[in-house]
Amino acid sequence: MYNLLYALAAGIAVAAAVTLFGFAVWAGIIPGFIAFAALYIVLARRTAGKVQKLLEEAQKELQVQPANQRDQKARVEKAIKILESGLAYRRQQFLLAPELHAQIAMIKYATKDLDGAQVHFAQANPRNYMARAMQAALYYQRKDYEKMKAAFEDATKVGKKEAIVFAAYAWCLQQLKDNEAAQKVLARGVEANPSDEKLKAALTAIQNGKKLKMKAFEPMWWQFGLENPPLPYAGGRQVRWERR
């Protein structure tokens, strides 16, 4: 918000300066707008650059193979603290805080801190479809199926090109014995992604009355925490960073 206010103030100042030189008020509109737009872009990019560095630092912590569970916990906590430090910029730029909350929520969810994840999911950017899909998976685990469906619907609308979102939604519906709804979800996914063979295979499986297998969607599938991963993944799931 501050970036916008500073830029707006600069634009008004330029427009006012033009009138002081004897020009008509309307003559100051174009230079005022140019000043506003230019400064806003500069300030927004500067803030984004600072936050991007924090994202990279946090990701480095998560990518290191931990020596043990204690080390893993320490690295996760450090990564979260790094991202939380970025919230100091929340008043400078629109949608910055919701995106950071989305990233924190996904880390907490992936490390089984479901209560902590839900706090941040509630403040997350609704256009981050992976965060919204993981929130849906959390609702599934807590047997709040109406909220699960609502969250997955949001995720599939925004992330309609992401096959895993449709597949995860269909998997949950099949677990709830609603094969018809699962089939419709996959059909929508295939319609949005006509060349995606994984979605086509999943749809065919359900149409033939078979159980939906998620192997084709690994390793992304393990981030949802709905099935136990094989041993190589058990040491720590990776979070895929989505910028919106």
Secondary structure, 3 states (H helix, E strand, C coil): CHHHHHHHHHHHHHHHHHHHCCCCHHHHHHHHHHHHHHHHHHHHHHHHHHHHHHHHHHHHHHHCCCCCHHHHHHHHHHHHHHHHHHHHHCCCCCCHHHHHHHHHHHHHHHCCCHHHHHHHHCCCCCCCHHHHHHHHHHHHHCCCHHHHHHHHHHHHHHCCCCHHHHHHHHHHHHHCCCHHHHHHHHHHHHHHCCCCHHHHHHHHHHHCCCCCCCHHHCCHHHHHCCCCCCHHHHCCCCCCCCCC
